[in-house]
Amino acid sequence: MNQMLGLDPVECAEHVFRNLDWRRCSALKADGKQLCAALVQAQIDYLHECGALDENGDTSEGEYDEDDAVEFLLDALLQAFPIPPECEALYCTLIDAFLPAMDDYLLAQGLMSL
């Protein structure tokens, strides 16, 4: 399992769950804790894949692409929690709310800078 130095993925997922704007995807809130945990891990995995994190979980020279990240996160959610294709837009809405909530957590923890 990929890691990010200094990140507690459980704490991060809990923070994101508590601070995410669920109004836009309220149908997912019942499973929100599991979805947030899966998204945190998928984001870490994407950071490794794009080279933004090295094999030790430290920052690296890779380039983060938000469009690629969204696609990667959507694929991860669909693998872990399959839903009908007509409902995939709901996952995209969740991801759209998730990304800034995770960024806020990383900034607050000093794990990311602008």
Buried (B, 14 or more C-beta within 10 A) or exposed (E): EBBBEEBEBEEBBBBBBEBBEBEEBEEBBEEBBBBBBBBBBBBBBBBBBBEBBBEEBEBBEBEEEEEEBBBBBBEBBEEBEEEEEEEEEBBBBBBEBBBEBBBBBBEEBEBBEE
